[in-house]
Amino acid sequence: MKFPFRRNRLPPARVRVLMVCMGNICRSPMAEGMLRKYLAEREAARGEALPVHVDSAGTHGYHAGAAPDARAKAAAARRGIEIGGLKARQVTVEDFDVFDLVVAMDEDNLAALRDLADPDHHRKLRLLLDFAPLATPTRSVPDPYYGGMSGFERVLDLVEQAMAGLVDEIERLAESRVEPSAR
């Protein structure tokens, strides 16, 4: 079976995470890039790699094949995150078989994912800000597409609030998949 990933084959990983927004050119690529950055920082601090595959997609195919929005790339770059090499793609039914966590940026995209996924996969679906501290005033990352640069910065601020909690969840999932003899 061929999967629509950026590479011809998936790298070995115990945990696979898919970040999802509507068009896959603003929020989800920024979240993918920031998650990669946080995973690299955690790896550097602990001296060992966490076997994770991270990708992003959109619930709609409006921008399939397109690079991230220039404003998203610029905002991410200001925080040391490179997302220019990413290409937009649409979520597929097969993604629910492949990914362990499918993380939506907002309630509308979460609802679209629930409609697309078999009910057996609904346990994999989460809102990104579910991983943020309880003090976060919103549960949805707003779409910055029709606004100015400040909207992209706000998205990155919100995404960053969820990163530590998301990485902790990824570590829990990875640990639960280690063979007992390897612990």
PyMOL commands that set and color helices and strands:
alter all, ss='L'
color gray80, all
select helices_A, chain A and resi 27-46+70-78+95-98+107-116+119-124+128-131+149-176+180-182
alter helices_A, ss='H'
color red, helices_A
select strands_A, chain A and resi 15-21+52-58+101-104+125-127
alter strands_A, ss='S'
color yellow, strands_A
deselect
rebuild
show_as cartoon
